[in-house]
Amino acid sequence: MKRRALELAVEYPFRQAMSLLRHEIDDEISHRTIHGWAHEEEKEARQVAVFGQAERVRSDGKERNCSARGGRHAAPLSREE
């Protein structure tokens, strides 16, 4: 369902993707949920592009807390939850 929602979100606005997906799966889903999934996918794609998959995931399978450093400031790129 998530993969199909993201496919629809590429082609349509989130509310329209929500409506189309609701008809396909005959279940309730929020446009905000689809937006959140799209944001997660975009964030992961950016991290892989910058750090690579091996750099982002530790040997025990947990994600690293990566940050981009610029001068004296560090901006977190991901949060461990």
PDB file with one MODEL, atoms N, CA, C and O in Angstrom:
MODEL        1
ATOM      1  N   MET A   1       0.828  -1.181   0.000  1.00  0.00           N
ATOM      2  CA  MET A   1       0.000   0.000   0.000  1.00  0.00           C
ATOM      3  C   MET A   1       0.880   1.254   0.000  1.00  0.00           C
ATOM      4  O   MET A   1       0.602   2.212  -0.722  1.00  0.00           O
ATOM      5  N   LYS A   2       1.938   1.243   0.811  1.00  0.00           N
ATOM      6  CA  LYS A   2       2.810   2.413   0.892  1.00  0.00           C
ATOM      7  C   LYS A   2       3.458   2.687  -0.459  1.00  0.00           C
ATOM      8  O   LYS A   2       3.504   3.832  -0.908  1.00  0.00           O
ATOM      9  N   ARG A   3       3.959   1.634  -1.108  1.00  0.00           N
ATOM     10  CA  ARG A   3       4.612   1.793  -2.412  1.00  0.00           C
ATOM     11  C   ARG A   3       3.635   2.379  -3.428  1.00  0.00           C
ATOM     12  O   ARG A   3       3.996   3.279  -4.187  1.00  0.00           O
ATOM     13  N   ARG A   4       2.413   1.880  -3.447  1.00  0.00           N
ATOM     14  CA  ARG A   4       1.399   2.387  -4.388  1.00  0.00           C
ATOM     15  C   ARG A   4       1.045   3.834  -4.072  1.00  0.00           C
ATOM     16  O   ARG A   4       0.854   4.637  -4.986  1.00  0.00           O
ATOM     17  N   ALA A   5       0.958   4.173  -2.800  1.00  0.00           N
ATOM     18  CA  ALA A   5       0.664   5.557  -2.397  1.00  0.00           C
ATOM     19  C   ALA A   5       1.754   6.495  -2.915  1.00  0.00           C
ATOM     20  O   ALA A   5       1.456   7.586  -3.401  1.00  0.00           O
ATOM     21  N   LEU A   6       3.008   6.073  -2.812  1.00  0.00           N
ATOM     22  CA  LEU A   6       4.114   6.903  -3.284  1.00  0.00           C
ATOM     23  C   LEU A   6       4.108   7.017  -4.798  1.00  0.00           C
ATOM     24  O   LEU A   6       4.429   8.075  -5.339  1.00  0.00           O
ATOM     25  N   GLU A   7       3.749   5.946  -5.487  1.00  0.00           N
ATOM     26  CA  GLU A   7       3.632   6.011  -6.947  1.00  0.00           C
ATOM     27  C   GLU A   7       2.581   7.038  -7.353  1.00  0.00           C
ATOM     28  O   GLU A   7       2.806   7.837  -8.263  1.00  0.00           O
ATOM     29  N   LEU A   8       1.439   7.017  -6.680  1.00  0.00           N
ATOM     30  CA  LEU A   8       0.379   7.970  -6.983  1.00  0.00           C
ATOM     31  C   LEU A   8       0.790   9.401  -6.623  1.00  0.00           C
ATOM     32  O   LEU A   8       0.441  10.346  -7.331  1.00  0.00           O
ATOM     33  N   ALA A   9       1.529   9.557  -5.525  1.00  0.00           N
ATOM     34  CA  ALA A   9       1.948  10.884  -5.072  1.00  0.00           C
ATOM     35  C   ALA A   9       2.925  11.535  -6.043  1.00  0.00           C
ATOM     36  O   ALA A   9       3.031  12.761  -6.087  1.00  0.00           O
ATOM     37  N   VAL A  10       3.637  10.729  -6.820  1.00  0.00           N
ATOM     38  CA  VAL A  10       4.544  11.281  -7.826  1.00  0.00           C
ATOM     39  C   VAL A  10       3.740  11.901  -8.968  1.00  0.00           C
ATOM     40  O   VAL A  10       4.137  12.914  -9.544  1.00  0.00           O
ATOM     41  N   GLU A  11       2.624  11.287  -9.281  1.00  0.00           N
ATOM     42  CA  GLU A  11       1.807  11.718 -10.425  1.00  0.00           C
ATOM     43  C   GLU A  11       0.725  12.744 -10.067  1.00  0.00           C
ATOM     44  O   GLU A  11       0.321  13.537 -10.917  1.00  0.00           O
ATOM     45  N   TYR A  12       0.260  12.732  -8.824  1.00  0.00           N
ATOM     46  CA  TYR A  12      -0.885  13.556  -8.425  1.00  0.00           C
ATOM     47  C   TYR A  12      -0.597  14.302  -7.125  1.00  0.00           C
ATOM     48  O   TYR A  12       0.290  13.911  -6.366  1.00  0.00           O
ATOM     49  N   PRO A  13      -1.347  15.377  -6.864  1.00  0.00           N
ATOM     50  CA  PRO A  13      -1.256  16.023  -5.545  1.00  0.00           C
ATOM     51  C   PRO A  13      -1.670  15.023  -4.450  1.00  0.00           C
ATOM     52  O   PRO A  13      -2.396  14.066  -4.719  1.00  0.00           O
ATOM     53  N   PHE A  14      -1.206  15.256  -3.228  1.00  0.00           N
ATOM     54  CA  PHE A  14      -1.437  14.302  -2.137  1.00  0.00           C
ATOM     55  C   PHE A  14      -2.918  14.002  -1.905  1.00  0.00           C
ATOM     56  O   PHE A  14      -3.278  12.848  -1.672  1.00  0.00           O
ATOM     57  N   ARG A  15      -3.770  15.003  -1.962  1.00  0.00           N
ATOM     58  CA  ARG A  15      -5.204  14.760  -1.727  1.00  0.00           C
ATOM     59  C   ARG A  15      -5.812  13.907  -2.836  1.00  0.00           C
ATOM     60  O   ARG A  15      -6.646  13.043  -2.564  1.00  0.00           O
ATOM     61  N   GLN A  16      -5.405  14.139  -4.076  1.00  0.00           N
ATOM     62  CA  GLN A  16      -5.918  13.342  -5.182  1.00  0.00           C
ATOM     63  C   GLN A  16      -5.357  11.916  -5.104  1.00  0.00           C
ATOM     64  O   GLN A  16      -6.072  10.953  -5.378  1.00  0.00           O
ATOM     65  N   ALA A  17      -4.085  11.782  -4.733  1.00  0.00           N
ATOM     66  CA  ALA A  17      -3.493  10.455  -4.547  1.00  0.00           C
ATOM     67  C   ALA A  17      -4.232   9.699  -3.451  1.00  0.00           C
ATOM     68  O   ALA A  17      -4.465   8.496  -3.572  1.00  0.00           O
ATOM     69  N   MET A  18      -4.604  10.401  -2.379  1.00  0.00           N
ATOM     70  CA  MET A  18      -5.365   9.798  -1.286  1.00  0.00           C
ATOM     71  C   MET A  18      -6.695   9.261  -1.799  1.00  0.00           C
ATOM     72  O   MET A  18      -7.079   8.135  -1.484  1.00  0.00           O
ATOM     73  N   SER A  19      -7.388  10.058  -2.579  1.00  0.00           N
ATOM     74  CA  SER A  19      -8.692   9.652  -3.102  1.00  0.00           C
ATOM     75  C   SER A  19      -8.578   8.427  -4.016  1.00  0.00           C
ATOM     76  O   SER A  19      -9.370   7.491  -3.908  1.00  0.00           O
ATOM     77  N   LEU A  20      -7.595   8.440  -4.909  1.00  0.00           N
ATOM     78  CA  LEU A  20      -7.396   7.299  -5.809  1.00  0.00           C
ATOM     79  C   LEU A  20      -7.026   6.036  -5.036  1.00  0.00           C
ATOM     80  O   LEU A  20      -7.530   4.953  -5.335  1.00  0.00           O
ATOM     81  N   LEU A  21      -6.154   6.171  -4.049  1.00  0.00           N
ATOM     82  CA  LEU A  21      -5.747   5.011  -3.260  1.00  0.00           C
ATOM     83  C   LEU A  21      -6.909   4.460  -2.445  1.00  0.00           C
ATOM     84  O   LEU A  21      -7.054   3.245  -2.311  1.00  0.00           O
ATOM     85  N   ARG A  22      -7.731   5.340  -1.906  1.00  0.00           N
ATOM     86  CA  ARG A  22      -8.898   4.884  -1.139  1.00  0.00           C
ATOM     87  C   ARG A  22      -9.799   4.011  -2.009  1.00  0.00           C
ATOM     88  O   ARG A  22     -10.334   3.009  -1.534  1.00  0.00           O
ATOM     89  N   HIS A  23      -9.972   4.383  -3.283  1.00  0.00           N
ATOM     90  CA  HIS A  23     -10.804   3.582  -4.187  1.00  0.00           C
ATOM     91  C   HIS A  23     -10.146   2.246  -4.510  1.00  0.00           C
ATOM     92  O   HIS A  23     -10.830   1.234  -4.658  1.00  0.00           O
ATOM     93  N   GLU A  24      -8.817   2.241  -4.619  1.00  0.00           N
ATOM     94  CA  GLU A  24      -8.106   1.006  -4.945  1.00  0.00           C
ATOM     95  C   GLU A  24      -8.116   0.004  -3.800  1.00  0.00           C
ATOM     96  O   GLU A  24      -8.308  -1.192  -4.020  1.00  0.00           O
ATOM     97  N   ILE A  25      -7.908   0.490  -2.574  1.00  0.00           N
ATOM     98  CA  ILE A  25      -7.786  -0.429  -1.433  1.00  0.00           C
ATOM     99  C   ILE A  25      -9.055  -0.522  -0.602  1.00  0.00           C
ATOM    100  O   ILE A  25      -9.165  -1.366   0.287  1.00  0.00           O
ATOM    101  N   ASP A  26     -10.022   0.359  -0.899  1.00  0.00           N
ATOM    102  CA  ASP A  26     -11.293   0.375  -0.172  1.00  0.00           C
ATOM    103  C   ASP A  26     -11.070   0.490   1.335  1.00  0.00           C
ATOM    104  O   ASP A  26     -11.650  -0.250   2.130  1.00  0.00           O
ATOM    105  N   ASP A  27     -10.204   1.448   1.702  1.00  0.00           N
ATOM    106  CA  ASP A  27      -9.895   1.686   3.112  1.00  0.00           C
ATOM    107  C   ASP A  27      -9.551   3.159   3.278  1.00  0.00           C
ATOM    108  O   ASP A  27      -9.210   3.837   2.308  1.00  0.00           O
ATOM    109  N   GLU A  28      -9.641   3.649   4.500  1.00  0.00           N
ATOM    110  CA  GLU A  28      -9.331   5.048   4.797  1.00  0.00           C
ATOM    111  C   GLU A  28      -7.831   5.259   4.893  1.00  0.00           C
ATOM    112  O   GLU A  28      -7.115   4.458   5.494  1.00  0.00           O
ATOM    113  N   ILE A  29      -7.363   6.348   4.293  1.00  0.00           N
ATOM    114  CA  ILE A  29      -5.974   6.763   4.423  1.00  0.00           C
ATOM    115  C   ILE A  29      -5.946   8.285   4.299  1.00  0.00           C
ATOM    116  O   ILE A  29      -6.699   8.862   3.515  1.00  0.00           O
ATOM    117  N   SER A  30      -5.096   8.918   5.056  1.00  0.00           N
ATOM    118  CA  SER A  30      -5.012  10.369   5.082  1.00  0.00           C
ATOM    119  C   SER A  30      -3.975  10.870   4.083  1.00  0.00           C
ATOM    120  O   SER A  30      -2.961  10.215   3.843  1.00  0.00           O
ATOM    121  N   HIS A  31      -4.242  12.043   3.504  1.00  0.00           N
ATOM    122  CA  HIS A  31      -3.240  12.655   2.620  1.00  0.00           C
ATOM    123  C   HIS A  31      -1.995  13.023   3.416  1.00  0.00           C
ATOM    124  O   HIS A  31      -0.897  13.078   2.861  1.00  0.00           O
ATOM    125  N   ARG A  32      -2.156  13.274   4.705  1.00  0.00           N
ATOM    126  CA  ARG A  32      -1.005  13.583   5.558  1.00  0.00           C
ATOM    127  C   ARG A  32      -0.105  12.360   5.740  1.00  0.00           C
ATOM    128  O   ARG A  32       1.116  12.491   5.828  1.00  0.00           O
ATOM    129  N   THR A  33      -0.701  11.186   5.796  1.00  0.00           N
ATOM    130  CA  THR A  33       0.073   9.953   5.890  1.00  0.00           C
ATOM    131  C   THR A  33       0.914   9.775   4.637  1.00  0.00           C
ATOM    132  O   THR A  33       2.098   9.448   4.719  1.00  0.00           O
ATOM    133  N   ILE A  34       0.301   9.990   3.474  1.00  0.00           N
ATOM    134  CA  ILE A  34       1.023   9.869   2.207  1.00  0.00           C
ATOM    135  C   ILE A  34       2.140  10.905   2.144  1.00  0.00           C
ATOM    136  O   ILE A  34       3.244  10.603   1.690  1.00  0.00           O
ATOM    137  N   HIS A  35       1.858  12.120   2.596  1.00  0.00           N
ATOM    138  CA  HIS A  35       2.874  13.173   2.615  1.00  0.00           C
ATOM    139  C   HIS A  35       4.047  12.761   3.514  1.00  0.00           C
ATOM    140  O   HIS A  35       5.207  12.956   3.150  1.00  0.00           O
ATOM    141  N   GLY A  36       3.746  12.196   4.676  1.00  0.00           N
ATOM    142  CA  GLY A  36       4.793  11.746   5.596  1.00  0.00           C
ATOM    143  C   GLY A  36       5.654  10.662   4.979  1.00  0.00           C
ATOM    144  O   GLY A  36       6.877  10.685   5.118  1.00  0.00           O
ATOM    145  N   TRP A  37       5.026   9.710   4.297  1.00  0.00           N
ATOM    146  CA  TRP A  37       5.780   8.646   3.626  1.00  0.00           C
ATOM    147  C   TRP A  37       6.687   9.232   2.547  1.00  0.00           C
ATOM    148  O   TRP A  37       7.843   8.830   2.414  1.00  0.00           O
ATOM    149  N   ALA A  38       6.161  10.178   1.782  1.00  0.00           N
ATOM    150  CA  ALA A  38       6.953  10.805   0.717  1.00  0.00           C
ATOM    151  C   ALA A  38       8.149  11.544   1.315  1.00  0.00           C
ATOM    152  O   ALA A  38       9.253  11.493   0.772  1.00  0.00           O
ATOM    153  N   HIS A  39       7.921  12.230   2.435  1.00  0.00           N
ATOM    154  CA  HIS A  39       9.004  12.953   3.099  1.00  0.00           C
ATOM    155  C   HIS A  39      10.089  11.990   3.596  1.00  0.00           C
ATOM    156  O   HIS A  39      11.280  12.271   3.457  1.00  0.00           O
ATOM    157  N   GLU A  40       9.680  10.859   4.173  1.00  0.00           N
ATOM    158  CA  GLU A  40      10.640   9.851   4.648  1.00  0.00           C
ATOM    159  C   GLU A  40      11.474   9.307   3.489  1.00  0.00           C
ATOM    160  O   GLU A  40      12.690   9.156   3.608  1.00  0.00           O
ATOM    161  N   GLU A  41      10.813   9.015   2.373  1.00  0.00           N
ATOM    162  CA  GLU A  41      11.528   8.480   1.204  1.00  0.00           C
ATOM    163  C   GLU A  41      12.531   9.495   0.668  1.00  0.00           C
ATOM    164  O   GLU A  41      13.654   9.141   0.311  1.00  0.00           O
ATOM    165  N   GLU A  42      12.118  10.759   0.615  1.00  0.00           N
ATOM    166  CA  GLU A  42      13.005  11.813   0.126  1.00  0.00           C
ATOM    167  C   GLU A  42      14.211  11.979   1.050  1.00  0.00           C
ATOM    168  O   GLU A  42      15.343  12.121   0.586  1.00  0.00           O
ATOM    169  N   LYS A  43      13.962  11.960   2.359  1.00  0.00           N
ATOM    170  CA  LYS A  43      15.030  12.107   3.339  1.00  0.00           C
ATOM    171  C   LYS A  43      16.027  10.958   3.231  1.00  0.00           C
ATOM    172  O   LYS A  43      17.239  11.172   3.261  1.00  0.00           O
ATOM    173  N   GLU A  44      15.513   9.746   3.105  1.00  0.00           N
ATOM    174  CA  GLU A  44      16.394   8.581   2.987  1.00  0.00           C
ATOM    175  C   GLU A  44      17.214   8.648   1.696  1.00  0.00           C
ATOM    176  O   GLU A  44      18.400   8.319   1.700  1.00  0.00           O
ATOM    177  N   ALA A  45      16.600   9.066   0.605  1.00  0.00           N
ATOM    178  CA  ALA A  45      17.313   9.167  -0.670  1.00  0.00           C
ATOM    179  C   ALA A  45      18.442  10.199  -0.578  1.00  0.00           C
ATOM    180  O   ALA A  45      19.528   9.983  -1.117  1.00  0.00           O
ATOM    181  N   ARG A  46      18.185  11.319   0.104  1.00  0.00           N
ATOM    182  CA  ARG A  46      19.228  12.342   0.273  1.00  0.00           C
ATOM    183  C   ARG A  46      20.385  11.798   1.104  1.00  0.00           C
ATOM    184  O   ARG A  46      21.547  12.016   0.763  1.00  0.00           O
ATOM    185  N   GLN A  47      20.079  11.093   2.190  1.00  0.00           N
ATOM    186  CA  GLN A  47      21.123  10.552   3.058  1.00  0.00           C
ATOM    187  C   GLN A  47      21.969   9.515   2.321  1.00  0.00           C
ATOM    188  O   GLN A  47      23.192   9.506   2.461  1.00  0.00           O
ATOM    189  N   VAL A  48      21.342   8.655   1.548  1.00  0.00           N
ATOM    190  CA  VAL A  48      22.078   7.652   0.793  1.00  0.00           C
ATOM    191  C   VAL A  48      22.946   8.334  -0.256  1.00  0.00           C
ATOM    192  O   VAL A  48      24.082   7.918  -0.483  1.00  0.00           O
ATOM    193  N   ALA A  49      22.426   9.378  -0.898  1.00  0.00           N
ATOM    194  CA  ALA A  49      23.195  10.092  -1.912  1.00  0.00           C
ATOM    195  C   ALA A  49      24.436  10.753  -1.303  1.00  0.00           C
ATOM    196  O   ALA A  49      25.492  10.787  -1.934  1.00  0.00           O
ATOM    197  N   VAL A  50      24.312  11.269  -0.097  1.00  0.00           N
ATOM    198  CA  VAL A  50      25.424  11.966   0.542  1.00  0.00           C
ATOM    199  C   VAL A  50      26.372  10.994   1.237  1.00  0.00           C
ATOM    200  O   VAL A  50      27.586  11.073   1.047  1.00  0.00           O
ATOM    201  N   PHE A  51      25.837  10.089   2.032  1.00  0.00           N
ATOM    202  CA  PHE A  51      26.662   9.231   2.878  1.00  0.00           C
ATOM    203  C   PHE A  51      26.802   7.803   2.368  1.00  0.00           C
ATOM    204  O   PHE A  51      27.732   7.103   2.770  1.00  0.00           O
ATOM    205  N   GLY A  52      25.931   7.365   1.519  1.00  0.00           N
ATOM    206  CA  GLY A  52      25.928   5.971   1.082  1.00  0.00           C
ATOM    207  C   GLY A  52      25.235   5.109   2.119  1.00  0.00           C
ATOM    208  O   GLY A  52      25.217   5.454   3.301  1.00  0.00           O
ATOM    209  N   GLN A  53      24.672   4.006   1.698  1.00  0.00           N
ATOM    210  CA  GLN A  53      23.918   3.138   2.606  1.00  0.00           C
ATOM    211  C   GLN A  53      24.803   2.570   3.714  1.00  0.00           C
ATOM    212  O   GLN A  53      24.371   2.495   4.864  1.00  0.00           O
ATOM    213  N   ALA A  54      26.013   2.176   3.394  1.00  0.00           N
ATOM    214  CA  ALA A  54      26.890   1.564   4.394  1.00  0.00           C
ATOM    215  C   ALA A  54      27.256   2.546   5.492  1.00  0.00           C
ATOM    216  O   ALA A  54      27.427   2.143   6.642  1.00  0.00           O
ATOM    217  N   GLU A  55      27.379   3.813   5.166  1.00  0.00           N
ATOM    218  CA  GLU A  55      27.746   4.820   6.155  1.00  0.00           C
ATOM    219  C   GLU A  55      26.594   5.124   7.104  1.00  0.00           C
ATOM    220  O   GLU A  55      26.827   5.466   8.264  1.00  0.00           O
ATOM    221  N   ARG A  56      25.358   5.005   6.633  1.00  0.00           N
ATOM    222  CA  ARG A  56      24.201   5.377   7.422  1.00  0.00           C
ATOM    223  C   ARG A  56      23.805   4.312   8.434  1.00  0.00           C
ATOM    224  O   ARG A  56      23.222   4.635   9.469  1.00  0.00           O
ATOM    225  N   VAL A  57      24.111   3.049   8.156  1.00  0.00           N
ATOM    226  CA  VAL A  57      23.662   1.956   9.002  1.00  0.00           C
ATOM    227  C   VAL A  57      24.872   1.330   9.697  1.00  0.00           C
ATOM    228  O   VAL A  57      25.858   0.973   9.053  1.00  0.00           O
ATOM    229  N   ARG A  58      24.778   1.205  11.018  1.00  0.00           N
ATOM    230  CA  ARG A  58      25.850   0.600  11.796  1.00  0.00           C
ATOM    231  C   ARG A  58      25.838  -0.907  11.614  1.00  0.00           C
ATOM    232  O   ARG A  58      24.897  -1.465  11.051  1.00  0.00           O
ATOM    233  N   SER A  59      26.887  -1.563  12.093  1.00  0.00           N
ATOM    234  CA  SER A  59      26.984  -3.016  11.948  1.00  0.00           C
ATOM    235  C   SER A  59      25.885  -3.746  12.716  1.00  0.00           C
ATOM    236  O   SER A  59      25.528  -4.868  12.357  1.00  0.00           O
ATOM    237  N   ASP A  60      25.342  -3.127  13.770  1.00  0.00           N
ATOM    238  CA  ASP A  60      24.258  -3.775  14.521  1.00  0.00           C
ATOM    239  C   ASP A  60      22.887  -3.473  13.926  1.00  0.00           C
ATOM    240  O   ASP A  60      21.868  -3.861  14.497  1.00  0.00           O
ATOM    241  N   GLY A  61      22.851  -2.776  12.772  1.00  0.00           N
ATOM    242  CA  GLY A  61      21.597  -2.517  12.078  1.00  0.00           C
ATOM    243  C   GLY A  61      20.920  -1.211  12.443  1.00  0.00           C
ATOM    244  O   GLY A  61      19.948  -0.822  11.797  1.00  0.00           O
ATOM    245  N   LYS A  62      21.413  -0.525  13.466  1.00  0.00           N
ATOM    246  CA  LYS A  62      20.816   0.753  13.858  1.00  0.00           C
ATOM    247  C   LYS A  62      21.383   1.871  13.001  1.00  0.00           C
ATOM    248  O   LYS A  62      22.512   1.796  12.516  1.00  0.00           O
ATOM    249  N   GLU A  63      20.573   2.914  12.824  1.00  0.00           N
ATOM    250  CA  GLU A  63      21.033   4.047  12.026  1.00  0.00           C
ATOM    251  C   GLU A  63      22.020   4.896  12.812  1.00  0.00           C
ATOM    252  O   GLU A  63      21.891   5.068  14.024  1.00  0.00           O
ATOM    253  N   ARG A  64      23.005   5.421  12.098  1.00  0.00           N
ATOM    254  CA  ARG A  64      23.945   6.354  12.709  1.00  0.00           C
ATOM    255  C   ARG A  64      23.281   7.717  12.808  1.00  0.00           C
ATOM    256  O   ARG A  64      22.390   8.045  12.025  1.00  0.00           O
ATOM    257  N   ASN A  65      23.718   8.497  13.768  1.00  0.00           N
ATOM    258  CA  ASN A  65      23.261   9.871  13.888  1.00  0.00           C
ATOM    259  C   ASN A  65      24.241  10.726  13.081  1.00  0.00           C
ATOM    260  O   ASN A  65      25.257  11.182  13.608  1.00  0.00           O
ATOM    261  N   CYS A  66      23.931  10.939  11.807  1.00  0.00           N
ATOM    262  CA  CYS A  66      24.823  11.656  10.899  1.00  0.00           C
ATOM    263  C   CYS A  66      24.583  13.162  11.011  1.00  0.00           C
ATOM    264  O   CYS A  66      23.463  13.599  11.273  1.00  0.00           O
ATOM    265  N   SER A  67      25.620  13.934  10.814  1.00  0.00           N
ATOM    266  CA  SER A  67      25.462  15.381  10.813  1.00  0.00           C
ATOM    267  C   SER A  67      26.399  15.987   9.789  1.00  0.00           C
ATOM    268  O   SER A  67      27.467  15.449   9.494  1.00  0.00           O
ATOM    269  N   ALA A  68      25.972  17.124   9.254  1.00  0.00           N
ATOM    270  CA  ALA A  68      26.817  17.860   8.307  1.00  0.00           C
ATOM    271  C   ALA A  68      27.476  18.986   9.087  1.00  0.00           C
ATOM    272  O   ALA A  68      26.793  19.763   9.755  1.00  0.00           O
ATOM    273  N   ARG A  69      28.774  19.077   9.009  1.00  0.00           N
ATOM    274  CA  ARG A  69      29.493  20.091   9.773  1.00  0.00           C
ATOM    275  C   ARG A  69      29.905  21.234   8.867  1.00  0.00           C
ATOM    276  O   ARG A  69      30.408  21.033   7.762  1.00  0.00           O
ATOM    277  N   GLY A  70      29.683  22.405   9.352  1.00  0.00           N
ATOM    278  CA  GLY A  70      30.092  23.599   8.627  1.00  0.00           C
ATOM    279  C   GLY A  70      30.678  24.579   9.621  1.00  0.00           C
ATOM    280  O   GLY A  70      29.935  25.209  10.374  1.00  0.00           O
ATOM    281  N   GLY A  71      31.978  24.721   9.641  1.00  0.00           N
ATOM    282  CA  GLY A  71      32.613  25.606  10.602  1.00  0.00           C
ATOM    283  C   GLY A  71      32.424  25.078  12.008  1.00  0.00           C
ATOM    284  O   GLY A  71      32.763  23.930  12.295  1.00  0.00           O
ATOM    285  N   ARG A  72      31.883  25.914  12.893  1.00  0.00           N
ATOM    286  CA  ARG A  72      31.681  25.513  14.291  1.00  0.00           C
ATOM    287  C   ARG A  72      30.311  24.914  14.540  1.00  0.00           C
ATOM    288  O   ARG A  72      30.013  24.508  15.663  1.00  0.00           O
ATOM    289  N   HIS A  73      29.473  24.851  13.523  1.00  0.00           N
ATOM    290  CA  HIS A  73      28.088  24.408  13.710  1.00  0.00           C
ATOM    291  C   HIS A  73      27.877  23.030  13.097  1.00  0.00           C
ATOM    292  O   HIS A  73      28.470  22.701  12.069  1.00  0.00           O
ATOM    293  N   ALA A  74      27.037  22.237  13.728  1.00  0.00           N
ATOM    294  CA  ALA A  74      26.677  20.924  13.195  1.00  0.00           C
ATOM    295  C   ALA A  74      25.165  20.866  13.052  1.00  0.00           C
ATOM    296  O   ALA A  74      24.431  21.213  13.977  1.00  0.00           O
ATOM    297  N   ALA A  75      24.710  20.433  11.903  1.00  0.00           N
ATOM    298  CA  ALA A  75      23.272  20.295  11.651  1.00  0.00           C
ATOM    299  C   ALA A  75      22.939  18.815  11.560  1.00  0.00           C
ATOM    300  O   ALA A  75      23.468  18.126  10.688  1.00  0.00           O
ATOM    301  N   PRO A  76      22.067  18.300  12.446  1.00  0.00           N
ATOM    302  CA  PRO A  76      21.736  16.884  12.372  1.00  0.00           C
ATOM    303  C   PRO A  76      20.989  16.573  11.088  1.00  0.00           C
ATOM    304  O   PRO A  76      20.114  17.334  10.675  1.00  0.00           O
ATOM    305  N   LEU A  77      21.337  15.435  10.441  1.00  0.00           N
ATOM    306  CA  LEU A  77      20.668  15.017   9.228  1.00  0.00           C
ATOM    307  C   LEU A  77      19.630  13.943   9.496  1.00  0.00           C
ATOM    308  O   LEU A  77      18.753  13.712   8.664  1.00  0.00           O
ATOM    309  N   SER A  78      19.714  13.289  10.630  1.00  0.00           N
ATOM    310  CA  SER A  78      18.721  12.289  10.975  1.00  0.00           C
ATOM    311  C   SER A  78      18.586  12.230  12.495  1.00  0.00           C
ATOM    312  O   SER A  78      19.494  12.603  13.237  1.00  0.00           O
ATOM    313  N   ARG A  79      17.412  11.745  12.934  1.00  0.00           N
ATOM    314  CA  ARG A  79      17.174  11.599  14.355  1.00  0.00           C
ATOM    315  C   ARG A  79      17.040  10.145  14.690  1.00  0.00           C
ATOM    316  O   ARG A  79      16.400   9.390  13.958  1.00  0.00           O
ATOM    317  N   GLU A  80      17.638   9.736  15.794  1.00  0.00           N
ATOM    318  CA  GLU A  80      17.408   8.391  16.286  1.00  0.00           C
ATOM    319  C   GLU A  80      16.189   8.442  17.170  1.00  0.00           C
ATOM    320  O   GLU A  80      16.103   9.262  18.085  1.00  0.00           O
ATOM    321  N   GLU A  81      15.252   7.571  16.897  1.00  0.00           N
ATOM    322  CA  GLU A  81      13.995   7.589  17.660  1.00  0.00           C
ATOM    323  C   GLU A  81      13.909   6.420  18.587  1.00  0.00           C
ATOM    324  O   GLU A  81      12.920   6.275  19.307  1.00  0.00           O
TER     325      GLU A  81
ENDMDL
END
